Structures are given as structure tokens and as C-alpha cells.
Amino acid sequence: MLLYTEKRRRRQILRCTLCGQEITEGEEYWACNGSRICRACLPDFARQELSCCHEIRGKEAAL
């Protein structure tokens, strides 16, 4: 009789790139440009990613 040993799969923790909190099973997150972003950090991440598109009404960059 052969004995089979099953290696326990080590659970990898998935963390938000911005806040470092764990992203748990079933929780939604966004993966963009190598970052993993939790729901709470999404607005900050979007502001950072879109900062090059930022304009102020009346002070727009000349085309």
C-alpha cells in the first residue's frame, strides 16, 4: 500500500497596495497596473492614476 502525503497549500494573503489591509475571500478589489486596490482605497487610487488629466474650470491647459 502506498502512502500519499498531501502538502497543505499555504494560503497566500492578498493585500491592498495602498492601505495594506487584507483582501478577504469574496471581497471585490481592482487589479490595475500591477496594483491591487480594495473598495475603500479606490477613490484615492483613481485620483492618483488620473492626476495627469486633472483640470480646473477656467484654468484649463491650452491645447
GROMACS elastic network, one bead per residue, 0.5 to 0.9 nm:
[ bonds ]
;  ai    aj funct       b0    kb
    6     9     6  0.86911   500
    7    10     6  0.86748   500
    8    11     6  0.89113   500
    9    12     6  0.89275   500
   13    22     6  0.66103   500
   13    23     6  0.76121   500
   13    24     6  0.81032   500
   14    21     6  0.84337   500
   14    22     6  0.56875   500
   14    23     6  0.54240   500
   14    24     6  0.73298   500
   14    36     6  0.82510   500
   15    18     6  0.86777   500
   15    19     6  0.80886   500
   15    20     6  0.52813   500
   15    21     6  0.53733   500
   15    23     6  0.53980   500
   15    24     6  0.85847   500
   15    36     6  0.71359   500
   15    37     6  0.81290   500
   15    38     6  0.82477   500
   16    19     6  0.57050   500
   16    21     6  0.55369   500
   16    22     6  0.64071   500
   16    23     6  0.65232   500
   16    29     6  0.82317   500
   16    35     6  0.76897   500
   16    36     6  0.52471   500
   16    38     6  0.55648   500
   16    41     6  0.81459   500
   17    20     6  0.57154   500
   17    21     6  0.83044   500
   17    35     6  0.57178   500
   17    36     6  0.54333   500
   17    37     6  0.59683   500
   17    38     6  0.82821   500
   18    21     6  0.83909   500
   18    35     6  0.83259   500
   18    36     6  0.81191   500
   18    37     6  0.67735   500
   18    38     6  0.83305   500
   18    41     6  0.68159   500
   18    44     6  0.87920   500
   18    45     6  0.78036   500
   19    22     6  0.89669   500
   19    37     6  0.84650   500
   19    38     6  0.83404   500
   19    40     6  0.89585   500
   19    41     6  0.72062   500
   20    23     6  0.89074   500
   21    38     6  0.81312   500
   22    38     6  0.86797   500
   23    26     6  0.85276   500
   23    27     6  0.62709   500
   23    28     6  0.78458   500
   23    29     6  0.73924   500
   23    36     6  0.89532   500
   23    37     6  0.87061   500
   23    38     6  0.67475   500
   24    27     6  0.54894   500
   24    28     6  0.85338   500
   25    28     6  0.85993   500
   27    38     6  0.82925   500
   27    39     6  0.86135   500
   28    38     6  0.69917   500
   28    39     6  0.69064   500
   29    36     6  0.66104   500
   29    37     6  0.54655   500
   29    39     6  0.59977   500
   29    42     6  0.85380   500
   30    35     6  0.78678   500
   30    36     6  0.56067   500
   30    37     6  0.50110   500
   30    38     6  0.65622   500
   30    39     6  0.77735   500
   30    42     6  0.77946   500
   31    34     6  0.66232   500
   31    35     6  0.55244   500
   31    37     6  0.63609   500
   32    35     6  0.52568   500
   32    36     6  0.66017   500
   32    37     6  0.79333   500
   33    36     6  0.85618   500
   37    40     6  0.81596   500
   37    41     6  0.61757   500
   37    42     6  0.61360   500
   37    45     6  0.75090   500
   38    41     6  0.54896   500
   38    42     6  0.62947   500
   39    42     6  0.53249   500
   39    43     6  0.82395   500
   40    43     6  0.73591   500
   40    44     6  0.84944   500
   41    44     6  0.54876   500
   41    45     6  0.61463   500
   41    46     6  0.86455   500
   42    45     6  0.50509   500
   42    46     6  0.60159   500
   42    47     6  0.85913   500
   43    46     6  0.51272   500
   43    47     6  0.62370   500
   43    48     6  0.87239   500
   44    47     6  0.51321   500
   44    48     6  0.63015   500
   44    49     6  0.86912   500
   45    48     6  0.51109   500
   45    49     6  0.61074   500
   45    50     6  0.84854   500
   46    49     6  0.50992   500
   46    50     6  0.59067   500
   46    51     6  0.82130   500
   47    50     6  0.52620   500
   47    51     6  0.57143   500
   47    54     6  0.86479   500
   48    51     6  0.52268   500
   48    52     6  0.83929   500
   49    52     6  0.75254   500
   49    53     6  0.88592   500
   50    53     6  0.53953   500
   50    54     6  0.67915   500
   51    54     6  0.51348   500
   51    55     6  0.88672   500
   52    55     6  0.86969   500
   55    58     6  0.87696   500
   55    59     6  0.71159   500
   55    60     6  0.56189   500
   55    61     6  0.74950   500
   56    59     6  0.52908   500
   56    60     6  0.59224   500
   56    61     6  0.89304   500
   57    60     6  0.61930   500
   59    62     6  0.87844   500
   60    63     6  0.87878   500
